[in-house]
Amino acid sequence: MAPSRPATADAPICPLCERPIPDDQKDAHHLVPRSKGGRHTEYLHRVCHRQIHALITETELAREYATVEALLRHPEVAAFVRWVRGKPPGFTVRTRKSERVRRR
């Protein structure tokens, strides 16, 4: 777990876990992947962003999970979000792609 700078009052809020995002943990996530024609992005915690891509393929993101609300309905994403919400804003953890995503 790498330390990060503390979140400030003006830090963006992650729409998934609802925690402030420190500058060094801010990732832009294309709701529809660029490879599938997506343009709109949302800032997420790096750990949340990596977890999405570890669990869901780009095709699935484009077809079924192109909104924050849809991502939160994904059972494994929802379980991750429940777990990570209690962590400090700068929390990081190693993310591993699911076997299903690795096979694609």
Secondary structure, 3 states (H helix, E strand, C coil): CCCCCCCCCCCCECCCCCCECCHHHEEEEECCCHHHCCCCEEEEEHHHHHHHHHHCCHHHHHHHCCCHHHHHHCHHHHHHHHHHCCCCCCCCCCCCCCHHHHCC
